[in-house]
């Protein structure tokens, strides 16, 4: 009996009819003789609505006469107020997935398929105590495997877990992808053999670029873990990078499919021989970036460590880093962060520079980053030259260049993002089938 873990996201489970269609996917796999476990996200915009409600309650008390004082409240429901108690926020947000697991199990039972719902805690999803961004420490796959072998479908809440002390945690945005692949790995370790993670989304696979930005983008039949991880990290949103990390670490094949229609998807697997013959597999675009430049800082051992330790303690996620030794004992360090972190970073930078005994910080906004990714980058000469030529011909100026073994990234003006993507996509012939 083959076993699959099928993950359905929030947009795929947005209402009763969509949940029924997802259940049809589960039933089709069962009819083929497969054992199935299901991972679901909160329905539609449920998580955003819960965050908005949390913000409103927090703000209502602070704005009331005699209420406490706090920082600026995030608007729009998508971002929690920085002052919210993270433990309580996780307790709240975890309720979104609890609704979906029960509803999915009900639909499957109505169709004659035995099913049982599990919260993250009930599924044995143990995490660290980093509330709102928890990392999975362990999963007990034996009970879920027993369900599958008995013909039942376990329906597991994505995005959440529990600490050793019993506190509910959430894994951060995209955490349901991570739950699904981690669960597949746990089932393998429990003796299930090879387990495939099927990630059902509102797109029908991984494309060479975002089709909304590059209309001629082409769906890929397969992409390596390494390439997908790089693309997810650089802004491609079809898969969460932590999920890809789990897949690569535990050799879990991942198949990305459309939840509402039948169409061949994209496999995320180990590198295949033909992949290296392709210089660039795809492009990723990251928008709304700010560049922080620290000048006249000491050129001495340990300075960089102190700078980035301070940023890490403040929870600021840093992207590309460039250090230049100016001379006379001073250096310049530049790095990029998302616009959403810029408000929080200013007091952190002031404290860092004070501790360093001097220096100056400049923040520039309005950047995007275009990244060309492919395992063939390491074996093909001229990839950088071709990319830079395409950008030059499109009239796009490059602010920074960063590279890895399989990626070339350029920081550009945000207004040039789409134009740059289209130019580089054409330059590498990514619209042509291979």
VEXDREN-2710 file (C-alpha; in Angstrom, 1 decimal):
% VEXDREN-2710
k/r/px/py/pz
1/UNK/0.0/0.0/0.0
2/UNK/1.4/3.4/-1.1
3/UNK/1.0/6.2/1.4
4/UNK/0.5/9.9/0.6
5/UNK/0.1/13.0/2.7
6/UNK/-2.2/15.4/1.1
7/UNK/-2.1/19.1/2.1
8/UNK/-4.9/21.5/1.3
9/UNK/-4.3/25.2/1.9
10/UNK/-6.7/27.9/3.1
11/UNK/-8.0/29.0/-0.3
12/UNK/-8.6/25.3/-1.2
13/UNK/-10.7/24.9/1.9
14/UNK/-12.5/28.3/1.8
15/UNK/-16.0/26.9/2.0
16/UNK/-18.1/23.7/2.2
17/UNK/-18.1/23.1/-1.6
18/UNK/-14.3/23.5/-1.8
19/UNK/-13.8/21.2/1.2
20/UNK/-16.0/18.6/-0.7
21/UNK/-13.8/18.9/-3.8
22/UNK/-10.7/18.4/-1.6
23/UNK/-12.4/15.3/-0.1
24/UNK/-12.9/13.9/-3.6
25/UNK/-9.1/14.0/-4.0
26/UNK/-8.7/12.0/-0.8
27/UNK/-11.4/9.5/-1.9
28/UNK/-9.8/9.0/-5.3
29/UNK/-6.5/8.1/-3.7
30/UNK/-8.3/5.7/-1.4
31/UNK/-10.0/4.1/-4.3
32/UNK/-6.6/3.5/-5.9
33/UNK/-5.6/1.6/-2.8
34/UNK/-3.4/4.3/-1.3
35/UNK/-3.3/5.1/2.4
36/UNK/-3.9/8.8/3.0
37/UNK/-3.2/11.3/5.7
38/UNK/-4.5/14.9/5.3
39/UNK/-3.1/18.2/6.5
40/UNK/-5.3/21.3/6.3
41/UNK/-4.9/25.0/6.8
42/UNK/-7.5/27.4/8.3
43/UNK/-10.4/28.3/5.9
44/UNK/-9.8/31.2/3.5
45/UNK/-8.9/34.4/5.4
46/UNK/-9.6/33.0/8.8
47/UNK/-6.1/33.5/10.1
48/UNK/-6.1/37.2/8.9
49/UNK/-9.5/37.7/10.6
50/UNK/-8.2/36.3/13.9
51/UNK/-5.2/38.5/13.8
52/UNK/-7.4/41.5/13.1
53/UNK/-9.6/40.6/16.1
54/UNK/-6.6/40.2/18.3
55/UNK/-5.3/43.6/17.2
56/UNK/-8.7/45.2/17.9
57/UNK/-9.0/43.7/21.4
58/UNK/-5.5/44.7/22.3
59/UNK/-6.0/48.2/20.9
60/UNK/-9.4/48.6/22.6
61/UNK/-7.9/48.2/26.0
62/UNK/-4.9/50.4/25.4
63/UNK/-7.1/53.2/23.9
64/UNK/-9.6/53.1/26.8
65/UNK/-9.4/55.7/29.6
66/UNK/-6.8/54.4/32.0
67/UNK/-5.6/51.7/29.6
68/UNK/-2.0/50.8/29.1
69/UNK/0.3/52.3/26.5
70/UNK/1.9/50.5/23.6
71/UNK/3.4/50.8/20.2
72/UNK/1.7/51.4/16.9
73/UNK/-1.1/48.9/16.1
74/UNK/-0.8/47.0/12.8
75/UNK/-3.7/47.6/10.4
76/UNK/-5.4/45.4/7.9
77/UNK/-5.5/42.2/9.9
78/UNK/-2.5/40.6/8.2
79/UNK/0.2/41.6/10.7
80/UNK/-0.1/41.2/14.5
81/UNK/0.6/44.1/16.8
82/UNK/4.2/43.9/18.0
83/UNK/3.0/44.1/21.7
84/UNK/0.6/41.1/21.5
85/UNK/1.6/38.2/23.9
86/UNK/2.8/35.6/21.5
87/UNK/1.8/32.7/23.5
88/UNK/-1.8/33.9/23.6
89/UNK/-1.7/34.8/19.9
90/UNK/-0.7/31.2/19.0
91/UNK/-3.5/29.9/21.2
92/UNK/-5.9/32.0/19.2
93/UNK/-4.6/31.3/15.7
94/UNK/-4.5/27.5/16.2
95/UNK/-8.3/27.5/16.4
96/UNK/-8.5/28.3/12.7
97/UNK/-7.1/24.9/11.7
98/UNK/-9.2/23.1/14.4
99/UNK/-12.3/24.2/12.5
100/UNK/-11.1/22.8/9.2
101/UNK/-9.9/19.4/10.5
102/UNK/-13.3/18.8/12.0
103/UNK/-15.2/19.9/8.9
104/UNK/-12.9/17.8/6.5
105/UNK/-13.4/14.7/8.8
106/UNK/-17.2/15.3/8.7
107/UNK/-17.2/15.4/4.9
108/UNK/-15.2/12.3/4.6
109/UNK/-17.4/10.4/7.1
110/UNK/-20.5/11.6/5.1
111/UNK/-18.9/10.0/2.0
112/UNK/-18.4/6.7/3.8
113/UNK/-14.7/7.1/4.5
114/UNK/-13.7/6.7/8.2
115/UNK/-11.7/9.7/9.3
116/UNK/-10.4/11.1/12.6
117/UNK/-9.3/14.7/13.2
118/UNK/-6.1/15.7/15.1
119/UNK/-4.8/19.0/16.4
120/UNK/-1.1/19.5/16.1
121/UNK/-0.8/18.5/19.8
122/UNK/-2.9/15.3/19.3
123/UNK/-0.7/14.4/16.3
124/UNK/2.4/14.6/18.5
125/UNK/3.8/17.6/16.7
126/UNK/6.4/18.8/19.3
127/UNK/8.1/22.2/18.7
128/UNK/10.4/24.6/20.4
129/UNK/9.1/27.6/22.4
130/UNK/9.6/30.2/19.7
131/UNK/5.9/31.3/19.6
132/UNK/4.6/32.4/16.2
133/UNK/7.8/31.0/14.5
134/UNK/8.1/27.6/16.2
135/UNK/10.3/24.9/14.7
136/UNK/9.4/21.3/14.7
137/UNK/11.5/19.2/17.1
138/UNK/9.7/15.8/16.8
139/UNK/6.7/14.0/15.4
140/UNK/5.3/10.7/16.6
141/UNK/4.1/9.1/13.4
142/UNK/3.2/5.7/14.8
143/UNK/-0.4/6.4/15.9
144/UNK/-1.2/8.1/12.5
145/UNK/0.4/5.2/10.7
146/UNK/-1.8/2.8/12.7
147/UNK/-4.9/4.8/11.6
148/UNK/-3.8/4.6/7.9
149/UNK/-3.2/0.8/8.1
150/UNK/-6.7/0.4/9.7
151/UNK/-8.3/2.2/6.7
152/UNK/-8.9/5.5/8.5
153/UNK/-7.8/8.9/7.2
154/UNK/-6.2/11.1/9.9
155/UNK/-6.9/14.7/9.3
156/UNK/-4.2/16.8/10.9
157/UNK/-4.1/20.5/11.7
158/UNK/-1.3/22.2/9.8
159/UNK/0.6/25.3/11.0
160/UNK/0.6/24.3/14.7
161/UNK/2.3/22.2/17.4
162/UNK/2.9/22.0/21.1
163/UNK/5.9/22.4/23.4
164/UNK/7.1/19.8/25.9
165/UNK/5.3/21.9/28.5
166/UNK/2.0/21.7/26.7
167/UNK/1.8/25.2/25.2
168/UNK/0.3/25.6/21.8
169/UNK/2.6/27.0/19.1
170/UNK/2.3/28.0/15.5
171/UNK/4.9/27.6/12.8
172/UNK/4.5/30.9/11.0
173/UNK/3.1/31.6/7.6
174/UNK/3.3/28.7/5.2
175/UNK/3.6/26.3/8.2
176/UNK/1.0/23.9/6.8
177/UNK/3.4/23.0/4.0
178/UNK/6.0/22.3/6.6
179/UNK/3.6/20.2/8.7
180/UNK/2.7/18.0/5.6
181/UNK/6.3/17.2/4.6
182/UNK/7.4/16.7/8.2
183/UNK/4.5/14.3/8.7
184/UNK/5.5/12.4/5.6
185/UNK/9.0/12.1/7.0
186/UNK/7.6/10.9/10.4
187/UNK/5.5/8.3/8.7
188/UNK/8.6/7.1/6.8
189/UNK/10.6/6.8/10.0
190/UNK/7.7/4.9/11.6
191/UNK/8.0/2.2/9.0
192/UNK/5.6/3.3/6.2
193/UNK/8.2/3.1/3.5
194/UNK/8.3/5.8/0.8
195/UNK/5.7/8.5/1.5
196/UNK/4.9/11.2/-1.0
197/UNK/3.8/14.7/0.1
198/UNK/1.1/16.1/-2.3
199/UNK/0.8/19.9/-1.8
200/UNK/-2.6/21.0/-3.2
201/UNK/-2.7/24.8/-3.9
202/UNK/-4.6/27.3/-6.1
203/UNK/-1.9/26.9/-8.8
204/UNK/-1.1/23.8/-10.9
205/UNK/2.6/23.6/-10.2
206/UNK/5.9/25.4/-10.0
207/UNK/6.5/27.8/-12.9
208/UNK/9.7/29.2/-14.4
209/UNK/8.5/32.6/-13.0
210/UNK/5.4/34.0/-11.5
211/UNK/2.8/33.9/-14.4
212/UNK/1.2/37.1/-13.1
213/UNK/4.5/38.9/-13.7
214/UNK/5.8/36.9/-16.7
215/UNK/2.8/35.8/-18.8
216/UNK/4.9/33.3/-20.9
217/UNK/6.2/31.5/-17.8
218/UNK/6.2/27.7/-18.2
219/UNK/5.2/25.1/-15.7
220/UNK/8.0/22.7/-14.8
221/UNK/7.6/19.0/-14.7
222/UNK/10.3/18.7/-12.0
223/UNK/12.6/20.8/-10.0
224/UNK/15.3/19.8/-7.5
225/UNK/15.0/20.4/-3.8
226/UNK/18.1/22.7/-4.0
227/UNK/16.5/24.8/-6.8
228/UNK/13.1/25.0/-5.1
229/UNK/14.6/25.9/-1.8
230/UNK/16.6/28.8/-3.4
231/UNK/13.5/30.0/-5.3
232/UNK/11.3/29.8/-2.2
233/UNK/13.8/31.7/-0.1
234/UNK/14.1/34.4/-2.9
235/UNK/10.4/35.1/-3.1
236/UNK/8.6/32.3/-5.0
237/UNK/5.5/31.6/-2.9
238/UNK/4.3/28.3/-4.3
239/UNK/6.2/26.4/-1.6
240/UNK/7.4/27.3/1.9
241/UNK/11.2/27.0/2.2
242/UNK/11.1/25.1/5.5
243/UNK/8.9/22.5/3.9
244/UNK/11.4/22.0/1.1
245/UNK/14.2/21.7/3.7
246/UNK/12.3/18.8/5.3
247/UNK/11.8/17.2/2.0
248/UNK/15.5/17.4/1.1
249/UNK/16.7/16.2/4.6
250/UNK/14.4/13.2/4.7
251/UNK/14.2/12.4/1.0
252/UNK/10.4/13.0/0.8
253/UNK/9.2/13.5/-2.8
254/UNK/6.9/16.5/-3.0
255/UNK/4.3/16.9/-5.7
256/UNK/2.6/20.3/-6.2
257/UNK/-0.9/20.1/-7.6
258/UNK/-4.0/22.2/-8.2
259/UNK/-6.7/21.4/-5.6
260/UNK/-9.8/22.2/-7.7
261/UNK/-8.9/20.8/-11.1
262/UNK/-7.1/17.8/-12.6
263/UNK/-3.8/18.7/-14.1
264/UNK/-0.2/17.3/-14.0
265/UNK/1.8/19.0/-11.3
266/UNK/5.4/19.6/-10.5
267/UNK/7.7/17.1/-8.7
268/UNK/10.2/18.4/-6.2
269/UNK/12.9/15.7/-5.9
270/UNK/16.6/15.1/-5.7
271/UNK/18.7/16.4/-8.6
272/UNK/18.2/14.4/-11.8
273/UNK/21.0/14.1/-14.4
274/UNK/19.1/16.2/-17.1
275/UNK/18.6/19.1/-14.6
276/UNK/22.3/20.0/-14.7
277/UNK/22.0/20.5/-18.5
278/UNK/19.7/23.5/-17.9
279/UNK/21.5/26.6/-16.9
280/UNK/18.6/28.3/-15.2
281/UNK/15.5/26.5/-14.0
282/UNK/13.5/29.5/-12.9
283/UNK/13.3/33.1/-11.6
284/UNK/12.1/34.6/-8.4
285/UNK/11.1/38.1/-7.5
286/UNK/11.3/39.6/-4.0
287/UNK/9.7/43.0/-3.6
288/UNK/9.5/45.8/-1.0
289/UNK/13.1/45.5/0.2
290/UNK/15.1/48.2/2.0
291/UNK/18.9/48.5/2.0
292/UNK/20.7/49.4/5.2
293/UNK/24.2/50.7/4.9
294/UNK/26.5/51.0/8.0
295/UNK/29.5/53.2/7.3
296/UNK/32.6/54.1/9.3
297/UNK/32.4/51.1/11.5
298/UNK/35.5/49.5/12.9
299/UNK/37.3/47.0/10.7
300/UNK/38.1/44.5/13.4
301/UNK/37.4/40.9/14.3
302/UNK/34.0/40.3/15.9
303/UNK/32.3/43.5/14.6
304/UNK/30.1/41.7/12.1
305/UNK/29.2/39.2/14.7
306/UNK/28.0/41.9/17.1
307/UNK/26.0/43.7/14.4
308/UNK/24.1/40.6/13.2
309/UNK/23.7/39.2/16.7
310/UNK/21.9/42.4/17.7
311/UNK/19.6/42.2/14.6
312/UNK/18.9/38.5/15.3
313/UNK/17.9/39.2/18.9
314/UNK/15.4/41.8/17.6
315/UNK/13.9/39.3/15.3
316/UNK/15.0/41.1/12.1
317/UNK/15.5/38.8/9.1
318/UNK/18.5/39.9/7.0
319/UNK/18.8/39.1/3.3
320/UNK/21.9/39.8/1.3
321/UNK/25.0/41.1/3.1
322/UNK/28.0/42.9/1.5
323/UNK/31.0/44.1/3.5
324/UNK/33.7/46.4/2.1
325/UNK/37.0/47.4/3.8
326/UNK/37.5/51.1/3.1
327/UNK/40.9/51.4/4.8
328/UNK/42.3/53.3/7.7
329/UNK/40.7/50.8/10.1
330/UNK/37.1/51.3/9.0
331/UNK/34.6/49.3/6.9
332/UNK/31.2/49.5/5.3
333/UNK/28.5/46.8/5.8
334/UNK/25.3/46.8/3.7
335/UNK/22.4/44.4/3.9
336/UNK/18.8/44.2/2.8
337/UNK/15.6/43.7/4.9
338/UNK/11.9/43.7/4.1
339/UNK/10.1/47.0/4.4
340/UNK/8.0/45.5/7.2
341/UNK/11.2/45.3/9.4
342/UNK/12.4/48.8/8.8
343/UNK/10.3/50.5/11.6
344/UNK/11.7/48.0/14.2
345/UNK/15.3/48.2/12.9
346/UNK/16.0/51.9/13.6
347/UNK/16.4/51.7/17.4
348/UNK/18.3/48.5/17.0
349/UNK/20.8/50.1/14.7
350/UNK/21.2/53.0/17.1
351/UNK/22.1/50.6/19.9
352/UNK/24.5/48.6/17.7
353/UNK/26.4/51.7/16.6
354/UNK/26.6/53.0/20.2
355/UNK/28.0/49.7/21.3
356/UNK/30.6/49.8/18.4
357/UNK/31.7/53.2/19.5
358/UNK/30.7/55.0/16.3
359/UNK/29.5/54.7/12.7
360/UNK/26.6/55.9/10.6
361/UNK/23.4/54.2/9.4
362/UNK/21.6/55.0/6.1
363/UNK/18.3/53.3/5.1
364/UNK/17.2/53.4/1.5
365/UNK/13.8/51.9/0.4
366/UNK/12.1/50.9/-2.8
367/UNK/14.2/47.9/-4.0
368/UNK/13.3/44.6/-5.5
369/UNK/15.5/41.5/-6.1
370/UNK/15.5/39.3/-9.2
371/UNK/17.2/35.9/-8.7
372/UNK/18.0/33.4/-11.5
373/UNK/18.2/29.9/-10.0
374/UNK/19.4/26.6/-11.4
375/UNK/21.7/23.7/-10.6
376/UNK/23.3/24.3/-14.0
377/UNK/24.6/27.7/-12.8
378/UNK/27.6/25.9/-11.2
379/UNK/28.5/24.1/-14.5
380/UNK/27.7/26.7/-17.2
381/UNK/29.9/29.6/-18.0
382/UNK/28.4/32.9/-19.0
383/UNK/25.2/32.7/-17.0
384/UNK/26.0/36.0/-15.1
385/UNK/27.1/37.7/-18.4
386/UNK/23.8/36.7/-20.1
387/UNK/21.7/38.0/-17.2
388/UNK/23.6/41.3/-16.9
389/UNK/23.4/41.8/-20.7
390/UNK/19.6/41.3/-20.6
391/UNK/19.2/43.8/-17.8
392/UNK/21.3/46.4/-19.6
393/UNK/19.4/46.1/-22.8
394/UNK/16.1/46.5/-20.8
395/UNK/17.5/49.7/-19.2
396/UNK/17.6/48.2/-15.7
397/UNK/20.4/49.5/-13.3
398/UNK/21.9/47.0/-10.8
399/UNK/22.4/48.3/-7.3
400/UNK/23.9/45.1/-5.7
401/UNK/24.9/41.6/-7.0
402/UNK/24.9/38.5/-4.8
403/UNK/25.7/34.9/-5.8
404/UNK/25.5/31.4/-4.5
405/UNK/26.5/28.1/-6.1
406/UNK/23.2/27.9/-7.9
407/UNK/21.9/31.5/-7.9
408/UNK/22.6/34.9/-9.2
409/UNK/20.6/37.7/-7.6
410/UNK/20.5/41.4/-8.4
411/UNK/19.1/44.3/-6.3
412/UNK/17.3/46.8/-8.5
413/UNK/14.8/49.6/-8.3
414/UNK/11.4/48.3/-7.3
415/UNK/9.7/49.9/-10.3
416/UNK/11.9/47.8/-12.6
417/UNK/11.0/44.4/-11.1
418/UNK/8.5/43.1/-13.6
419/UNK/10.5/44.5/-16.6
420/UNK/13.7/42.8/-15.3
421/UNK/11.9/39.5/-14.8
422/UNK/10.5/39.5/-18.3
423/UNK/13.9/40.4/-19.9
424/UNK/15.9/37.7/-18.0
425/UNK/13.2/35.1/-18.7
426/UNK/13.5/35.7/-22.4
427/UNK/17.3/35.8/-22.2
428/UNK/17.4/32.3/-20.8
429/UNK/14.7/30.9/-23.1
430/UNK/12.6/29.8/-20.2
431/UNK/9.4/30.1/-22.2
432/UNK/10.5/27.3/-24.4
433/UNK/9.8/23.7/-23.6
434/UNK/12.9/21.5/-23.0
END
